[in-house]
Every structure is written in structure tokens, then in C-alpha cells.
């Protein structure tokens, strides 16, 4: 089962290495990892996508909580959350393909963030299925380059507050 772990960590040198080392040292795979500072520049938010049964995730969580620079660990898997990923896609855009690239971009509410006489660079945000869908539609036009951020997640607020 896939799990989304959200970590608040000290924004210090070596924290990412220690967290990744904890996973690799115990034979656990990280499918995706994203990290960036929070509103407090001394703290970073880390989103880790990993797989395992409940016992494995419990073991990972316990080990992460013992790591010195980890402030808080949350498993979002059984909670109501919002998950998004960003992709930048550089696609060939010549002649009729330019119009098709624009049409696909509009359908997915994506943005063209750069353009040349022969290419468009498209920015799209969404869940993994949306990213895969636009990539599959753009593939016949000729994708020159694709960069993905990996998922990030945030808990939804309870509606009855």
C-alpha cells in the first residue's frame, strides 16, 4: 500500500541525507521525495511517498521520530488530503501541432510558460493521473523534455469546525 508521509524537519545541512539513509539502510524504497522551507525558514516540510504494509510504515515512522532533526511525522494515507505535482513539458510545436498543443494545454488548464518558433514549454499542476494524461496526449507531438516535481500533500481542514 502506498503511504504519504509528511515530515517537519529542521532546515539544516544533512537532514535530507539522514532521512534518505534511514530508508535505504532498512531496505525501504522512497518512490518520491520533495522538500522545501515552510513559513518559518528554520523548518522544512518534507513529503515522502513510500510503499509498505502497516507494520513497515509503523517501523519507518518510529525510526523517523527518533531522528534528531525530525520535528513531526504524519502519515496522511488514512486522512483527507490534497495531493499535487508540477510538471514542465517541452513539446515540439510547429505548424498544426502548435494549435494542437494549445488545445491540449487549455483542456488541462495548464499554462504555456515559454515559447519559441519550434517549441512550447507547458506547466501543468495536478495529481499523477492528470500529469500522465496530458503527457500521453502530448507525446505524439514530440516531447523534447519532461521534468516532474514529485507529489506534495497537505491535509484538508475539517468542514465542521
TIFI-985515 format. One record per residue: residue in three letters; z, y, x of N, C-alpha, C in turn. Coordinates in steps of 0.1 Angstrom, whole numbers, plus 5000, padded with zeros to 4 digits. Each point is the difference from the previous one (the first is absolute). Example, Ala and Ser with C-alpha at 12.3 -4.5 7.8 and 13.67 -1.06 7.14 Angstrom:
<r->ALA | nZ->5078 | nY->4943 | nX->5132 | caZ->5000 | caY->5012 | caX->4991 | cZ->5000 | cY->5012 | cX->5009>
<r->SER | nZ->4993 | nY->5011 | nX->4996 | caZ->5000 | caY->5011 | caX->5009 | cZ->5008 | cY->5011 | cX->4992>
END
This chain:
<r->UNK | nZ->5000 | nY->4988 | nX->5008 | caZ->5000 | caY->5012 | caX->4992 | cZ->5000 | cY->5012 | cX->5009>
<r->UNK | nZ->4992 | nY->5010 | nX->4996 | caZ->4999 | caY->5013 | caX->5007 | cZ->5012 | cY->5009 | cX->4997>
<r->UNK | nZ->5006 | nY->5006 | nX->5010 | caZ->5012 | caY->5009 | caX->4998 | cZ->4996 | cY->5013 | cX->5007>
<r->UNK | nZ->5005 | nY->5011 | nX->4993 | caZ->4999 | caY->5014 | caX->5005 | cZ->5014 | cY->5004 | cX->5004>
<r->UNK | nZ->5001 | nY->5002 | nX->5013 | caZ->5013 | caY->5004 | caX->5006 | cZ->4999 | cY->5015 | cX->5003>
<r->UNK | nZ->5010 | nY->5008 | nX->4995 | caZ->5000 | caY->5014 | caX->5004 | cZ->5013 | cY->5002 | cX->5008>
<r->UNK | nZ->4997 | nY->5006 | nX->5012 | caZ->5011 | caY->5002 | caX->5009 | cZ->5002 | cY->5015 | cX->5003>
<r->UNK | nZ->5012 | nY->5005 | nX->5001 | caZ->5003 | caY->5013 | caX->5005 | cZ->5005 | cY->4997 | cX->5014>
<r->UNK | nZ->4994 | nY->5007 | nX->5010 | caZ->5004 | caY->4997 | caX->5014 | cZ->5001 | cY->5014 | cX->5007>
<r->UNK | nZ->5008 | nY->4999 | nX->5011 | caZ->5002 | caY->5012 | caX->5008 | cZ->4986 | cY->5002 | cX->5007>
<r->UNK | nZ->4996 | nY->5013 | nX->5000 | caZ->4987 | caY->5004 | caX->5006 | cZ->5002 | cY->5001 | cX->5015>
<r->UNK | nZ->5001 | nY->4988 | nX->5007 | caZ->5003 | caY->5000 | caX->5014 | cZ->4989 | cY->4991 | cX->5007>
<r->UNK | nZ->4999 | nY->5002 | nX->5013 | caZ->4991 | caY->4992 | caX->5008 | cZ->5005 | cY->4985 | cX->5000>
<r->UNK | nZ->4990 | nY->4991 | nX->4998 | caZ->5003 | caY->4986 | caX->5000 | cZ->5004 | cY->4993 | cX->4987>
<r->UNK | nZ->5002 | nY->5008 | nX->4990 | caZ->5005 | caY->4994 | caX->4987 | cZ->4989 | cY->4990 | cX->4994>
<r->UNK | nZ->4987 | nY->5005 | nX->5000 | caZ->4989 | caY->4992 | caX->4995 | cZ->4999 | cY->4987 | cX->5008>
<r->UNK | nZ->5001 | nY->5001 | nX->5013 | caZ->4999 | caY->4989 | caX->5009 | cZ->5011 | cY->4990 | cX->4997>
<r->UNK | nZ->5013 | nY->5004 | nX->4998 | caZ->5011 | caY->4991 | caX->4997 | cZ->4998 | cY->4993 | cX->4986>
<r->UNK | nZ->4995 | nY->5008 | nX->4990 | caZ->4998 | caY->4994 | caX->4987 | cZ->4989 | cY->4989 | cX->5001>
<r->UNK | nZ->4989 | nY->5004 | nX->5006 | caZ->4989 | caY->4990 | caX->5002 | cZ->5004 | cY->4988 | cX->5008>
<r->UNK | nZ->5008 | nY->5003 | nX->5010 | caZ->5005 | caY->4989 | caX->5008 | cZ->5009 | cY->4990 | cX->4993>
<r->UNK | nZ->5008 | nY->5005 | nX->4991 | caZ->5008 | caY->4992 | caX->4991 | cZ->4992 | cY->4990 | cX->4992>
<r->UNK | nZ->4989 | nY->5005 | nX->4994 | caZ->4991 | caY->4992 | caX->4993 | cZ->4993 | cY->4989 | cX->5009>
<r->UNK | nZ->4994 | nY->5005 | nX->5011 | caZ->4993 | caY->4990 | caX->5008 | cZ->5009 | cY->4990 | cX->5007>
<r->UNK | nZ->5012 | nY->5005 | nX->5004 | caZ->5010 | caY->4991 | caX->5006 | cZ->5005 | cY->4988 | cX->4991>
<r->UNK | nZ->4999 | nY->5002 | nX->4987 | caZ->5004 | caY->4990 | caX->4991 | cZ->4988 | cY->4993 | cX->4993>
<r->UNK | nZ->4988 | nY->5003 | nX->5005 | caZ->4988 | caY->4994 | caX->4994 | cZ->4996 | cY->5005 | cX->4987>
<r->UNK | nZ->5004 | nY->5012 | nX->4996 | caZ->4996 | caY->5006 | caX->4987 | cZ->4988 | cY->5009 | cX->5002>
<r->UNK | nZ->4991 | nY->5000 | nX->4991 | caZ->4988 | caY->5008 | caX->5001 | cZ->5001 | cY->5013 | cX->4993>
<r->UNK | nZ->4996 | nY->5011 | nX->5006 | caZ->4999 | caY->5013 | caX->4993 | cZ->4985 | cY->5001 | cX->4996>
<r->UNK | nZ->4997 | nY->5001 | nX->4987 | caZ->4987 | caY->5002 | caX->4995 | cZ->4995 | cY->5014 | cX->5002>
<r->UNK | nZ->5010 | nY->5009 | nX->4998 | caZ->4997 | caY->5015 | caX->5001 | cZ->5012 | cY->5007 | cX->5003>
<r->UNK | nZ->4999 | nY->5011 | nX->5007 | caZ->5012 | caY->5008 | caX->5004 | cZ->4995 | cY->5015 | cX->5000>
<r->UNK | nZ->5007 | nY->5009 | nX->4994 | caZ->4998 | caY->5014 | caX->5000 | cZ->5013 | cY->5007 | cX->5003>
<r->UNK | nZ->4999 | nY->5011 | nX->5008 | caZ->5013 | caY->5007 | caX->5003 | cZ->4996 | cY->5015 | cX->5001>
<r->UNK | nZ->5009 | nY->5008 | nX->4995 | caZ->4998 | caY->5015 | caX->5001 | cZ->5014 | cY->5006 | cX->4998>
<r->UNK | nZ->5002 | nY->5012 | nX->5005 | caZ->5012 | caY->5008 | caX->4998 | cZ->5002 | cY->5003 | cX->4985>
<r->UNK | nZ->5013 | nY->5001 | nX->4996 | caZ->5003 | caY->5004 | caX->4987 | cZ->5002 | cY->5016 | cX->4999>
<r->UNK | nZ->5006 | nY->5005 | nX->4990 | caZ->5004 | caY->5014 | caX->4999 | cZ->5009 | cY->5004 | cX->5011>
<r->UNK | nZ->5009 | nY->4990 | nX->5004 | caZ->5009 | caY->5002 | caX->5012 | cZ->4992 | cY->4995 | cX->5012>
<r->UNK | nZ->4997 | nY->5009 | nX->5009 | caZ->4992 | caY->4995 | caX->5012 | cZ->5007 | cY->4990 | cX->5009>
<r->UNK | nZ->5013 | nY->4998 | nX->4998 | caZ->5007 | caY->4990 | caX->5008 | cZ->5000 | cY->4986 | cX->4994>
<r->UNK | nZ->4994 | nY->4999 | nX->4988 | caZ->4999 | caY->4987 | caX->4993 | cZ->4985 | cY->4998 | cX->4997>
<r->UNK | nZ->4996 | nY->4987 | nX->5002 | caZ->4987 | caY->4996 | caX->4996 | cZ->5000 | cY->4989 | cX->4989>
<r->UNK | nZ->4990 | nY->5000 | nX->4992 | caZ->4998 | caY->4990 | caX->4989 | cZ->4990 | cY->4990 | cX->5005>
<r->UNK | nZ->5004 | nY->4987 | nX->5000 | caZ->4991 | caY->4989 | caX->5004 | cZ->4998 | cY->4991 | cX->4989>
<r->UNK | nZ->4987 | nY->4997 | nX->4997 | caZ->4996 | caY->4991 | caX->4990 | cZ->4994 | cY->4987 | cX->5006>
<r->UNK | nZ->5006 | nY->4989 | nX->4998 | caZ->4995 | caY->4987 | caX->5006 | cZ->4996 | cY->4991 | cX->4988>
<r->UNK | nZ->4988 | nY->4994 | nX->5001 | caZ->4996 | caY->4990 | caX->4991 | cZ->5000 | cY->4987 | cX->5008>
<r->UNK | nZ->5008 | nY->4990 | nX->4994 | caZ->5001 | caY->4987 | caX->5007 | cZ->5001 | cY->4989 | cX->4989>
<r->UNK | nZ->4999 | nY->4988 | nX->5004 | caZ->5000 | caY->4989 | caX->4991 | cZ->5011 | cY->4990 | cX->5004>
<r->UNK | nZ->5005 | nY->4994 | nX->4990 | caZ->5010 | caY->4989 | caX->5002 | cZ->5008 | cY->4998 | cX->4987>
<r->UNK | nZ->5007 | nY->4988 | nX->5000 | caZ->5008 | caY->4997 | caX->4988 | cZ->5013 | cY->5009 | cX->5001>
<r->UNK | nZ->5008 | nY->4999 | nX->4989 | caZ->5012 | caY->5008 | caX->4999 | cZ->5009 | cY->4998 | cX->5012>
<r->UNK | nZ->5002 | nY->4988 | nX->5005 | caZ->5009 | caY->4997 | caX->5011 | cZ->4995 | cY->5007 | cX->5013>
<r->UNK | nZ->4987 | nY->5000 | nX->5002 | caZ->4994 | caY->5007 | caX->5012 | cZ->5002 | cY->5015 | cX->4999>
<r->UNK | nZ->4997 | nY->5005 | nX->4988 | caZ->5002 | caY->5015 | caX->4999 | cZ->5015 | cY->5004 | cX->5001>
<r->UNK | nZ->5009 | nY->4992 | nX->4995 | caZ->5014 | caY->5003 | caX->5001 | cZ->5004 | cY->5000 | cX->5015>
<r->UNK | nZ->4995 | nY->4990 | nX->5007 | caZ->5003 | caY->5000 | caX->5015 | cZ->4994 | cY->5012 | cX->5007>
<r->UNK | nZ->4988 | nY->5004 | nX->4997 | caZ->4994 | caY->5012 | caX->5006 | cZ->5008 | cY->5012 | cX->4997>
<r->UNK | nZ->5004 | nY->5001 | nX->4987 | caZ->5008 | caY->5012 | caX->4996 | cZ->5013 | cY->5001 | cX->5007>
<r->UNK | nZ->5007 | nY->4988 | nX->5001 | caZ->5013 | caY->5000 | caX->5007 | cZ->4998 | cY->5004 | cX->5015>
<r->UNK | nZ->4989 | nY->4995 | nX->5006 | caZ->4998 | caY->5004 | caX->5014 | cZ->4996 | cY->5014 | cX->5002>
<r->UNK | nZ->4992 | nY->5006 | nX->4991 | caZ->4997 | caY->5014 | caX->5000 | cZ->5012 | cY->5009 | cX->4998>
<r->UNK | nZ->5009 | nY->4996 | nX->4991 | caZ->5012 | caY->5008 | caX->4998 | cZ->5010 | cY->5000 | cX->5012>
<r->UNK | nZ->4998 | nY->4989 | nX->5009 | caZ->5008 | caY->5000 | caX->5012 | cZ->4994 | cY->5008 | cX->5012>
<r->UNK | nZ->4988 | nY->5004 | nX->4998 | caZ->4993 | caY->5008 | caX->5010 | cZ->5005 | cY->5014 | cX->5001>
<r->UNK | nZ->5004 | nY->5005 | nX->5011 | caZ->5007 | caY->5012 | caX->5002 | cZ->4994 | cY->5012 | cX->4993>
<r->UNK | nZ->4987 | nY->5002 | nX->5002 | caZ->4994 | caY->5012 | caX->4995 | cZ->4995 | cY->4999 | cX->4986>
<r->UNK | nZ->5003 | nY->4989 | nX->4993 | caZ->4996 | caY->4999 | caX->4986 | cZ->5011 | cY->5005 | cX->4991>
<r->UNK | nZ->4997 | nY->5009 | nX->4991 | caZ->5010 | caY->5007 | caX->4992 | cZ->5001 | cY->4992 | cX->4987>
<r->UNK | nZ->4988 | nY->4996 | nX->4994 | caZ->5000 | caY->4994 | caX->4987 | cZ->4988 | cY->4991 | cX->4998>
<r->UNK | nZ->5002 | nY->4988 | nX->4994 | caZ->4989 | caY->4991 | caX->4997 | cZ->5000 | cY->4997 | cX->4985>
<r->UNK | nZ->4988 | nY->5001 | nX->4994 | caZ->4998 | caY->4997 | caX->4986 | cZ->4988 | cY->4991 | cX->4998>
<r->UNK | nZ->5001 | nY->4990 | nX->4992 | caZ->4989 | caY->4992 | caX->4996 | cZ->4995 | cY->5004 | cX->4987>
<r->UNK | nZ->4988 | nY->5006 | nX->4999 | caZ->4995 | caY->5006 | caX->4988 | cZ->4994 | cY->4989 | cX->4990>
<r->UNK | nZ->4999 | nY->4988 | nX->5005 | caZ->4992 | caY->4989 | caX->4993 | cZ->5004 | cY->4998 | cX->4986>
<r->UNK | nZ->5013 | nY->5001 | nX->4997 | caZ->5004 | caY->4997 | caX->4986 | cZ->5004 | cY->5013 | cX->4993>
<r->UNK | nZ->4994 | nY->5012 | nX->5005 | caZ->5003 | caY->5012 | caX->4993 | cZ->4987 | cY->5007 | cX->4996>
<r->UNK | nZ->5001 | nY->5011 | nX->4993 | caZ->4988 | caY->5007 | caX->4995 | cZ->4997 | cY->5011 | cX->5010>
<r->UNK | nZ->4988 | nY->4998 | nX->5007 | caZ->4996 | caY->5009 | caX->5011 | cZ->4986 | cY->5004 | cX->4998>
<r->UNK | nZ->4996 | nY->5010 | nX->5008 | caZ->4987 | caY->5005 | caX->5001 | cZ->4995 | cY->4997 | cX->5014>
<r->UNK | nZ->4988 | nY->4994 | nX->5002 | caZ->4995 | caY->4996 | caX->5013 | cZ->4986 | cY->5006 | cX->5001>
<r->UNK | nZ->4998 | nY->5007 | nX->5012 | caZ->4987 | caY->5006 | caX->5002 | cZ->4996 | cY->4998 | cX->5015>
<r->UNK | nZ->4987 | nY->5000 | nX->5002 | caZ->4994 | caY->4999 | caX->5013 | cZ->4989 | cY->5010 | cX->5001>
<r->UNK | nZ->4997 | nY->5005 | nX->5012 | caZ->4989 | caY->5009 | caX->5002 | cZ->4990 | cY->4993 | cX->5009>
<r->UNK | nZ->4987 | nY->5002 | nX->4996 | caZ->4989 | caY->4995 | caX->5008 | cZ->4990 | cY->5012 | cX->5003>
<r->UNK | nZ->4995 | nY->5000 | nX->5012 | caZ->4989 | caY->5009 | caX->5004 | cZ->4988 | cY->4991 | cX->5003>
<r->UNK | nZ->4990 | nY->5003 | nX->4993 | caZ->4988 | caY->4992 | caX->5001 | cZ->4988 | cY->5008 | cX->5004>
<r->UNK | nZ->4994 | nY->4998 | nX->5011 | caZ->4988 | caY->5007 | caX->5004 | cZ->4988 | cY->4991 | cX->4996>
<r->UNK | nZ->4991 | nY->5005 | nX->4992 | caZ->4989 | caY->4993 | caX->4994 | cZ->4987 | cY->5007 | cX->5003>
<r->UNK | nZ->4990 | nY->4992 | nX->5002 | caZ->4986 | caY->5005 | caX->5001 | cZ->4996 | cY->5007 | cX->4987>
<r->UNK | nZ->4994 | nY->5012 | nX->5001 | caZ->4996 | caY->5007 | caX->4988 | cZ->4987 | cY->5007 | cX->5003>
<r->UNK | nZ->4990 | nY->4993 | nX->4997 | caZ->4986 | caY->5006 | caX->5002 | cZ->4993 | cY->4998 | cX->4987>
<r->UNK | nZ->4992 | nY->5010 | nX->4996 | caZ->4991 | caY->5000 | caX->4988 | cZ->5008 | cY->4996 | cX->4988>
<r->UNK | nZ->4995 | nY->4990 | nX->4993 | caZ->5006 | caY->4996 | caX->4987 | cZ->5015 | cY->4994 | cX->5002>
<r->UNK | nZ->5003 | nY->4995 | nX->5012 | caZ->5013 | caY->4995 | caX->5003 | cZ->5010 | cY->5012 | cX->4999>
<r->UNK | nZ->4996 | nY->5012 | nX->5003 | caZ->5010 | caY->5011 | caX->4999 | cZ->5005 | cY->5002 | cX->4986>
<r->UNK | nZ->4991 | nY->4999 | nX->4990 | caZ->5004 | caY->5001 | caX->4986 | cZ->5008 | cY->4988 | cX->4996>
<r->UNK | nZ->4997 | nY->4989 | nX->5004 | caZ->5008 | caY->4988 | caX->4997 | cZ->5014 | cY->5001 | cX->5006>
<r->UNK | nZ->5001 | nY->5004 | nX->5012 | caZ->5013 | caY->5002 | caX->5007 | cZ->5008 | cY->5011 | cX->4992>
<r->UNK | nZ->4994 | nY->5010 | nX->4996 | caZ->5007 | caY->5010 | caX->4992 | cZ->5005 | cY->4995 | cX->4986>
<r->UNK | nZ->4991 | nY->4992 | nX->4994 | caZ->5004 | caY->4994 | caX->4987 | cZ->5012 | cY->4991 | cX->5002>
<r->UNK | nZ->4999 | nY->4991 | nX->5010 | caZ->5011 | caY->4991 | caX->5002 | cZ->5013 | cY->5007 | cX->5003>
<r->UNK | nZ->4999 | nY->5011 | nX->5008 | caZ->5012 | caY->5008 | caX->5004 | cZ->5006 | cY->5006 | cX->4987>
<r->UNK | nZ->4992 | nY->5005 | nX->4991 | caZ->5005 | caY->5006 | caX->4988 | cZ->5006 | cY->4990 | cX->4991>
<r->UNK | nZ->4994 | nY->4988 | nX->4999 | caZ->5006 | caY->4990 | caX->4991 | cZ->5014 | cY->4996 | cX->5004>
<r->UNK | nZ->5002 | nY->5000 | nX->5013 | caZ->5014 | caY->4996 | caX->5006 | cZ->5009 | cY->5012 | cX->5002>
<r->UNK | nZ->4996 | nY->5012 | nX->4996 | caZ->5008 | caY->5012 | caX->5002 | cZ->5003 | cY->5002 | cX->5014>
<r->UNK | nZ->4991 | nY->4996 | nX->5009 | caZ->5001 | caY->5002 | caX->5014 | cZ->4995 | cY->5014 | cX->5004>
<r->UNK | nZ->5000 | nY->5003 | nX->5013 | caZ->4996 | caY->5013 | caX->5005 | cZ->4990 | cY->4998 | cX->5012>
<r->UNK | nZ->4990 | nY->5008 | nX->5000 | caZ->4992 | caY->5001 | caX->5012 | cZ->5007 | cY->5010 | cX->5009>
<r->UNK | nZ->5004 | nY->4996 | nX->5012 | caZ->5008 | caY->5009 | caX->5008 | cZ->4992 | cY->5005 | cX->5012>
<r->UNK | nZ->4988 | nY->4993 | nX->5002 | caZ->4991 | caY->5005 | caX->5011 | cZ->4986 | cY->4995 | cX->4997>
<r->UNK | nZ->4991 | nY->5007 | nX->5004 | caZ->4986 | caY->4997 | caX->4997 | cZ->4991 | cY->5004 | cX->5012>
<r->UNK | nZ->4990 | nY->4992 | nX->5002 | caZ->4989 | caY->5003 | caX->5010 | cZ->4987 | cY->4997 | cX->4993>
<r->UNK | nZ->4989 | nY->5003 | nX->5006 | caZ->4987 | caY->4997 | caX->4994 | cZ->4999 | cY->4985 | cX->4997>
<r->UNK | nZ->5007 | nY->4991 | nX->5008 | caZ->4998 | caY->4986 | caX->4998 | cZ->5013 | cY->4992 | cX->4995>
<r->UNK | nZ->5011 | nY->5007 | nX->4999 | caZ->5012 | caY->4993 | caX->4996 | cZ->5009 | cY->5008 | cX->4991>
<r->UNK | nZ->5008 | nY->4993 | nX->4993 | caZ->5012 | caY->5006 | caX->4993 | cZ->5012 | cY->4993 | cX->5005>
<r->UNK | nZ->5011 | nY->5007 | nX->5001 | caZ->5013 | caY->4994 | caX->5002 | cZ->5008 | cY->5002 | cX->4987>
<r->UNK | nZ->5004 | nY->4989 | nX->4995 | caZ->5007 | caY->5000 | caX->4987 | cZ->5015 | cY->4996 | cX->5001>
<r->UNK | nZ->5008 | nY->5008 | nX->4994 | caZ->5015 | caY->4997 | caX->4999 | cZ->5003 | cY->4995 | cX->4987>
<r->UNK | nZ->5006 | nY->4988 | nX->4999 | caZ->5005 | caY->4994 | caX->4987 | cZ->5014 | cY->4996 | cX->5001>
<r->UNK | nZ->5008 | nY->5002 | nX->4990 | caZ->5014 | caY->4996 | caX->4999 | cZ->5001 | cY->4991 | cX->4988>
<r->UNK | nZ->5008 | nY->4990 | nX->5002 | caZ->5003 | caY->4991 | caX->4989 | cZ->5007 | cY->4987 | cX->5004>
<r->UNK | nZ->5000 | nY->4990 | nX->4991 | caZ->5006 | caY->4987 | caX->5004 | cZ->4989 | cY->4992 | cX->5007>
<r->UNK | nZ->5004 | nY->4989 | nX->5005 | caZ->4991 | caY->4992 | caX->5008 | cZ->4987 | cY->4996 | cX->4993>
<r->UNK | nZ->5002 | nY->4997 | nX->4987 | caZ->4988 | caY->4996 | caX->4992 | cZ->4990 | cY->5011 | cX->4998>
<r->UNK | nZ->5005 | nY->5013 | nX->4999 | caZ->4991 | caY->5011 | caX->4999 | cZ->4993 | cY->5002 | cX->5013>
<r->UNK | nZ->5007 | nY->4999 | nX->5011 | caZ->4994 | caY->5002 | caX->5013 | cZ->4989 | cY->4989 | cX->5002>
<r->UNK | nZ->5003 | nY->4988 | nX->4997 | caZ->4991 | caY->4989 | caX->5002 | cZ->4987 | cY->5002 | cX->4991>
<r->UNK | nZ->5002 | nY->5005 | nX->4988 | caZ->4989 | caY->5002 | caX->4990 | cZ->4991 | cY->5010 | cX->5005>
<r->UNK | nZ->5005 | nY->5012 | nX->5005 | caZ->4990 | caY->5010 | caX->5005 | cZ->4993 | cY->4996 | cX->5013>
<r->UNK | nZ->5008 | nY->4993 | nX->5008 | caZ->4993 | caY->4994 | caX->5013 | cZ->4989 | cY->4991 | cX->4996>
<r->UNK | nZ->5002 | nY->4991 | nX->4990 | caZ->4990 | caY->4991 | caX->4996 | cZ->4987 | cY->5007 | cX->4994>
<r->UNK | nZ->5003 | nY->5011 | nX->4993 | caZ->4988 | caY->5007 | caX->4994 | cZ->4993 | cY->5008 | cX->5011>
<r->UNK | nZ->5007 | nY->5005 | nX->5010 | caZ->4994 | caY->5008 | caX->5011 | cZ->4993 | cY->4991 | cX->5010>
<r->UNK | nZ->5004 | nY->4988 | nX->5002 | caZ->4995 | caY->4991 | caX->5010 | cZ->4985 | cY->4999 | cX->5000>
<r->UNK | nZ->4993 | nY->4999 | nX->4989 | caZ->4985 | caY->4999 | caX->5000 | cZ->4994 | cY->5013 | cX->5006>
<r->UNK | nZ->5007 | nY->5012 | nX->4999 | caZ->4994 | caY->5012 | caX->5005 | cZ->5001 | cY->5000 | cX->5016>
<r->UNK | nZ->5009 | nY->4992 | nX->5005 | caZ->5002 | caY->5000 | caX->5015 | cZ->5012 | cY->5007 | cX->5004>
<r->UNK | nZ->5011 | nY->4993 | nX->5001 | caZ->5013 | caY->5006 | caX->5004 | cZ->4999 | cY->5000 | cX->5016>
<r->UNK | nZ->5002 | nY->5012 | nX->5005 | caZ->4999 | caY->5001 | caX->5015 | cZ->5014 | cY->4999 | cX->5006>
<r->UNK | nZ->5010 | nY->5004 | nX->4992 | caZ->5014 | caY->4999 | caX->5006 | cZ->5010 | cY->5000 | cX->4988>
<r->UNK | nZ->5011 | nY->4993 | nX->5001 | caZ->5010 | caY->4999 | caX->4990 | cZ->5014 | cY->5000 | cX->5006>
<r->UNK | nZ->5008 | nY->5009 | nX->4996 | caZ->5014 | caY->5001 | caX->5005 | cZ->5009 | cY->5000 | cX->4988>
<r->UNK | nZ->5011 | nY->4992 | nX->5000 | caZ->5009 | caY->4999 | caX->4989 | cZ->5014 | cY->5002 | cX->5005>
<r->UNK | nZ->5008 | nY->5007 | nX->4992 | caZ->5014 | caY->5003 | caX->5004 | cZ->5010 | cY->4989 | cX->4999>
<r->UNK | nZ->4997 | nY->4991 | nX->4991 | caZ->5010 | caY->4990 | caX->4996 | cZ->5008 | cY->5006 | cX->4989>
<r->UNK | nZ->5006 | nY->4991 | nX->4991 | caZ->5007 | caY->5005 | caX->4989 | cZ->5013 | cY->5008 | cX->5003>
<r->UNK | nZ->5004 | nY->5009 | nX->4992 | caZ->5013 | caY->5007 | caX->5000 | cZ->5005 | cY->4999 | cX->4986>
<r->UNK | nZ->5013 | nY->5000 | nX->4998 | caZ->5006 | caY->4998 | caX->4987 | cZ->5012 | cY->5009 | cX->4997>
<r->UNK | nZ->5002 | nY->5003 | nX->4988 | caZ->5011 | caY->5008 | caX->4995 | cZ->5005 | cY->4995 | cX->4987>
<r->UNK | nZ->5013 | nY->4999 | nX->4998 | caZ->5005 | caY->4995 | caX->4987 | cZ->4997 | cY->5010 | cX->4989>
<r->UNK | nZ->4998 | nY->4995 | nX->4988 | caZ->4998 | caY->5009 | caX->4988 | cZ->5014 | cY->5004 | cX->4996>
<r->UNK | nZ->5001 | nY->5011 | nX->4994 | caZ->5013 | caY->5004 | caX->4993 | cZ->5002 | cY->4993 | cX->4987>
<r->UNK | nZ->5012 | nY->4997 | nX->4997 | caZ->5003 | caY->4994 | caX->4987 | cZ->4997 | cY->5010 | cX->4989>
<r->UNK | nZ->4994 | nY->4996 | nX->4989 | caZ->4996 | caY->5009 | caX->4990 | cZ->5011 | cY->5004 | cX->4990>
<r->UNK | nZ->5011 | nY->4992 | nX->5001 | caZ->5011 | caY->5003 | caX->4991 | cZ->5011 | cY->5008 | cX->5006>
<r->UNK | nZ->4997 | nY->5009 | nX->5010 | caZ->5010 | caY->5007 | caX->5007 | cZ->5003 | cY->5013 | cX->4993>
END
